[in-house]
């Protein structure tokens, strides 16, 4: 949890970012779209319709999903390995 001071510093940093014209440029690849460059309205429409995310969000969302998929693949691999080990153990003759 952030302290009040850390939160205040974050707010100041975010205000600087939001004032920078480079960060306000529309990065959407759909340049023929009626809403291109009108990001607030575009995001509001995407939130309303909920059919897909804006093109400008897709790159960083895909990057985040790749990390999640890796975790899932590792878990699946570990579960498969454990299942195979248990199957091998169950087929071996047991010493009594």
Buried (B, 14 or more C-beta within 10 A) or exposed (E): EEEEEEEEEEEEEEEEEEEEEEEEEBEBEEEEBEBBEBBEEBBEEBEEEEEEBBBBBEEEEEEEEEEEEEEEEEEEEEEEEEEEEEEEEEEEEEEE
